[in-house]
């Protein structure tokens, strides 16, 4: 019987076929073994990463609804990773936090810690943090005194706190236009210096402090803000500014200080603005118009 079985195996070459099959499949077996052990390793690594990530999220949520900078995120991550910390890992985890809705990048190195279950619009975030970002931006990138001038100062003087598309910051050193938050811009402006007088120092004395939310800013007095707003307004804004100035004249004509305009005109500044104010006030407040006419005659020139 056993002889017959052996002869049958030899006839069909079963043993050779078995070894041939095993030889052909050896690579697949090797690859599958590697994949199997890699999956175990990756699984353990992913589990460790998730632990670190969850630990960081737990710490980060203590700042929910607030702004944090990159240094704060780095510090929180260092406490979670200890010796395994690296800058590359930090950037990767910040990326994961952003795509999972825990962080919103407001601007370079500033993040909004969010509730991932709530979708915030840009308008909401702007309303929450615009003035805080403006304050930080000026502190980080501008030296010396500065004040909010031009149109926004005029609006703030009559308690209009809407967030502008463009904010003018008058200072003694810097002229530039910079993005402060999303599509909002700051225009840094200076007054020309002459040999005998520093106009910024003179106009700095014509400022007051206004609190917006938790932030306090120096802004131009109403008299200075009117003249700055009337100086070279854009075609789109000109109509709005003219109507706003008329509104201010009607409401504050008894308290507007003509001596402030005299001091400015005597410095050979804002002659054009005072001419425009004179033209606007003729039909609203003839008495103010006469005073302005006298100033222009004495210290300036008619346009």
C-alpha positions as CSV (number, residue, x, y, z in Angstrom):
1,X,0.0,0.0,0.0
2,X,2.7,2.5,1.0
3,X,4.6,1.7,-2.2
4,X,1.5,2.6,-4.2
5,X,1.2,5.9,-2.4
6,X,4.8,6.9,-3.0
7,X,4.5,5.9,-6.7
8,X,1.4,8.1,-7.0
9,X,3.1,11.1,-5.4
10,X,6.1,10.6,-7.8
11,X,3.7,10.4,-10.7
12,X,2.0,13.7,-10.0
13,X,5.2,15.5,-8.7
14,X,3.3,16.5,-5.6
15,X,6.4,17.0,-3.4
16,X,8.2,19.1,-6.0
17,X,5.1,21.3,-6.6
18,X,4.7,21.8,-2.8
19,X,8.3,23.1,-2.5
20,X,7.9,25.2,-5.7
21,X,4.8,26.8,-4.2
22,X,6.5,27.5,-0.9
23,X,9.6,29.0,-2.7
24,X,7.4,31.3,-4.8
25,X,5.5,32.5,-1.8
26,X,8.4,33.1,0.5
27,X,8.7,36.8,-0.4
28,X,5.0,37.4,0.2
29,X,5.3,35.7,3.6
30,X,8.4,37.9,4.4
31,X,6.6,41.1,3.4
32,X,3.5,40.2,5.3
33,X,5.6,39.5,8.4
34,X,7.2,42.9,8.1
35,X,3.8,44.6,7.6
36,X,2.4,42.7,10.6
37,X,5.2,43.9,12.9
38,X,5.1,47.4,11.5
39,X,1.4,47.6,12.1
40,X,2.0,46.6,15.7
41,X,4.8,49.3,16.1
42,X,2.8,52.0,14.3
43,X,-0.2,51.2,16.4
44,X,1.8,51.6,19.6
45,X,3.3,54.8,18.2
46,X,-0.1,56.2,17.2
47,X,-1.4,55.4,20.6
48,X,1.5,57.3,22.2
49,X,0.9,60.3,19.9
50,X,-2.8,60.3,20.8
51,X,-1.9,60.3,24.5
52,X,0.4,63.4,23.9
53,X,-2.2,65.1,21.7
54,X,-5.0,64.5,24.2
55,X,-2.8,65.7,27.1
56,X,-2.0,68.9,25.1
57,X,-5.7,69.5,24.2
58,X,-6.6,69.2,27.9
59,X,-4.1,71.8,28.9
60,X,-5.0,74.0,25.9
61,X,-8.7,74.0,26.8
62,X,-7.9,76.0,29.9
63,X,-7.4,79.0,27.5
64,X,-10.6,78.3,25.5
65,X,-12.0,81.6,24.1
66,X,-8.6,83.4,24.5
67,X,-5.6,84.2,22.5
68,X,-2.3,82.4,22.9
69,X,1.0,82.9,21.2
70,X,3.4,80.3,19.8
71,X,5.6,80.4,22.9
72,X,2.6,79.3,25.1
73,X,1.8,76.4,22.8
74,X,5.5,75.4,22.8
75,X,5.6,75.5,26.6
76,X,2.5,73.4,26.9
77,X,3.9,70.8,24.4
78,X,7.2,70.7,26.2
79,X,5.5,69.7,29.4
80,X,3.7,66.9,27.5
81,X,6.7,65.6,25.4
82,X,9.5,66.3,27.9
83,X,12.8,65.2,26.3
84,X,11.1,64.1,23.1
85,X,10.2,67.7,22.2
86,X,11.3,69.2,18.9
87,X,10.3,72.2,16.8
88,X,9.3,69.9,14.0
89,X,6.9,68.0,16.3
90,X,5.5,71.3,17.6
91,X,4.6,72.5,14.1
92,X,3.0,69.1,13.3
93,X,0.9,69.1,16.4
94,X,-0.1,72.8,15.8
95,X,-1.2,71.7,12.3
96,X,-3.3,68.8,13.8
97,X,-4.8,71.2,16.4
98,X,-5.8,73.6,13.5
99,X,-7.4,70.9,11.3
100,X,-9.3,69.5,14.3
101,X,-10.7,73.0,15.1
102,X,-8.9,73.6,18.4
103,X,-6.8,76.5,17.1
104,X,-7.4,79.3,14.6
105,X,-4.3,81.2,13.3
106,X,-5.2,84.9,13.7
107,X,-1.8,86.1,12.5
108,X,1.8,85.1,12.7
109,X,2.5,83.4,16.1
110,X,-1.0,84.3,17.5
111,X,-3.7,81.7,17.9
112,X,-7.3,81.7,19.0
113,X,-8.1,78.7,21.2
114,X,-11.6,77.5,20.1
115,X,-14.4,75.3,21.1
116,X,-14.2,72.7,18.3
117,X,-18.0,72.2,18.5
118,X,-18.6,75.9,17.5
119,X,-17.8,77.3,14.1
120,X,-16.5,80.9,14.4
121,X,-16.8,83.3,11.5
122,X,-14.0,85.8,10.7
123,X,-16.5,88.5,11.7
124,X,-17.0,87.0,15.2
125,X,-13.3,86.6,15.8
126,X,-12.6,90.1,14.6
127,X,-15.2,91.5,16.9
128,X,-13.7,89.6,19.8
129,X,-10.0,90.4,19.3
130,X,-9.5,93.3,16.8
131,X,-8.5,95.9,19.4
132,X,-6.3,93.6,21.4
133,X,-4.4,92.6,18.2
134,X,-4.0,96.2,17.2
135,X,-2.6,97.0,20.6
136,X,-0.1,94.1,20.4
137,X,0.8,94.9,16.8
138,X,1.7,98.5,17.7
139,X,3.6,97.4,20.8
140,X,5.6,94.8,18.8
141,X,6.4,96.8,15.7
142,X,6.3,100.5,16.6
143,X,8.4,102.5,19.0
144,X,7.5,105.7,20.8
145,X,4.2,107.4,21.3
146,X,1.4,107.0,18.8
147,X,-2.3,107.8,18.5
148,X,-5.3,106.9,16.5
149,X,-6.0,109.7,14.1
150,X,-7.9,110.6,10.9
151,X,-11.4,109.2,10.3
152,X,-11.5,106.5,13.1
153,X,-10.5,109.2,15.7
154,X,-13.4,111.3,14.5
155,X,-15.8,108.4,14.9
156,X,-14.4,107.4,18.3
157,X,-14.9,111.0,19.5
158,X,-18.6,110.6,18.9
159,X,-18.7,107.0,20.3
160,X,-18.7,105.1,17.1
161,X,-16.7,101.9,17.8
162,X,-17.2,100.0,14.5
163,X,-14.1,98.2,13.4
164,X,-12.6,100.0,10.4
165,X,-11.2,98.4,7.2
166,X,-8.2,100.7,7.6
167,X,-7.0,102.3,10.8
168,X,-4.6,105.3,10.8
169,X,-2.0,105.4,13.5
170,X,0.0,108.6,13.7
171,X,3.5,108.3,15.1
172,X,6.9,109.9,15.0
173,X,8.9,107.3,13.0
174,X,7.1,104.9,10.7
175,X,5.2,105.2,7.4
176,X,3.8,101.9,6.2
177,X,0.7,99.9,5.5
178,X,0.5,96.6,7.3
179,X,-2.1,93.8,7.6
180,X,-3.1,93.6,11.3
181,X,-5.8,90.9,11.2
182,X,-7.4,88.9,8.3
183,X,-8.0,91.7,5.7
184,X,-7.9,94.6,8.2
185,X,-5.0,97.1,7.7
186,X,-3.1,99.7,9.8
187,X,-1.7,102.7,8.0
188,X,1.1,104.2,10.0
189,X,1.5,107.9,9.3
190,X,4.0,110.6,10.3
191,X,4.0,114.4,10.1
192,X,6.9,115.9,8.2
193,X,9.6,117.3,10.5
194,X,11.1,120.7,10.0
195,X,14.2,122.3,11.5
196,X,12.3,124.4,14.1
197,X,9.4,122.2,15.2
198,X,8.4,118.6,15.6
199,X,4.7,118.5,14.6
200,X,4.1,115.1,16.1
201,X,5.1,116.3,19.5
202,X,2.8,119.3,19.2
203,X,-0.1,117.2,18.0
204,X,0.6,114.5,20.7
205,X,-0.5,117.2,23.2
206,X,-3.9,117.3,21.4
207,X,-4.8,113.7,22.2
208,X,-6.9,112.0,24.9
209,X,-7.3,108.4,26.0
210,X,-10.3,106.2,25.1
211,X,-11.1,102.7,26.4
212,X,-12.4,100.2,23.9
213,X,-13.3,97.0,25.6
214,X,-10.3,96.1,27.8
215,X,-7.9,98.2,25.7
216,X,-7.0,101.9,26.1
217,X,-5.8,104.0,23.2
218,X,-4.7,107.6,22.8
219,X,-6.8,109.3,20.0
220,X,-6.8,112.7,18.4
221,X,-9.0,115.4,20.0
222,X,-12.2,116.1,18.1
223,X,-10.7,119.4,16.7
224,X,-7.6,117.6,15.4
225,X,-9.6,114.6,14.2
226,X,-11.8,116.8,12.1
227,X,-8.9,118.4,10.3
228,X,-7.1,115.1,9.7
229,X,-10.2,113.5,8.3
230,X,-10.8,116.4,5.9
231,X,-7.2,116.3,4.7
232,X,-7.1,114.5,1.3
233,X,-10.0,112.1,1.8
234,X,-10.5,109.4,-0.8
235,X,-13.3,109.8,-3.4
236,X,-15.3,107.0,-1.8
237,X,-15.0,108.3,1.8
238,X,-15.3,112.0,1.0
239,X,-19.1,112.1,1.1
240,X,-19.3,110.2,4.3
241,X,-16.7,112.3,6.0
242,X,-18.4,115.6,4.9
243,X,-21.7,114.4,6.3
244,X,-20.0,113.2,9.5
245,X,-18.3,116.6,10.0
246,X,-21.6,118.4,9.4
247,X,-23.2,116.2,12.1
248,X,-20.3,117.1,14.5
249,X,-20.7,120.8,13.8
250,X,-24.4,120.8,14.5
251,X,-23.9,118.8,17.7
252,X,-20.7,120.3,19.2
253,X,-20.6,123.8,17.7
254,X,-20.8,125.4,21.1
255,X,-17.8,123.4,22.5
256,X,-15.5,123.3,19.5
257,X,-12.3,125.2,20.4
258,X,-11.3,127.6,17.7
259,X,-7.9,128.2,19.5
260,X,-6.9,124.6,18.6
261,X,-7.3,125.3,14.9
262,X,-5.4,128.6,15.3
263,X,-2.5,126.8,16.9
264,X,-2.4,124.2,14.1
265,X,-2.7,126.8,11.3
266,X,0.1,128.9,12.9
267,X,2.3,125.9,12.4
268,X,1.5,126.0,8.7
269,X,-0.4,122.8,8.8
270,X,-3.9,121.7,7.7
271,X,-4.6,124.9,5.8
272,X,-6.5,122.8,3.2
273,X,-8.6,121.1,5.9
274,X,-9.5,124.4,7.5
275,X,-10.6,125.7,4.1
276,X,-12.9,122.7,3.7
277,X,-14.2,123.1,7.2
278,X,-15.0,126.7,6.4
279,X,-16.9,125.7,3.3
280,X,-18.9,123.1,5.2
281,X,-19.8,125.3,8.1
282,X,-21.1,128.3,6.0
283,X,-24.7,126.9,5.9
284,X,-24.6,125.1,9.2
285,X,-23.0,127.6,11.6
286,X,-22.3,131.0,10.1
287,X,-20.6,132.2,13.3
288,X,-18.1,129.4,13.1
289,X,-17.6,130.1,9.4
290,X,-16.7,133.7,10.2
291,X,-14.2,132.7,12.8
292,X,-12.5,130.2,10.4
293,X,-12.5,132.9,7.7
294,X,-10.6,135.2,10.0
295,X,-8.1,132.5,10.9
296,X,-7.4,131.8,7.2
297,X,-6.9,135.4,6.4
298,X,-4.5,135.9,9.3
299,X,-2.5,132.6,9.3
300,X,-3.2,130.8,6.1
301,X,-4.6,131.3,2.5
302,X,-7.8,130.6,0.7
303,X,-8.1,127.8,-1.7
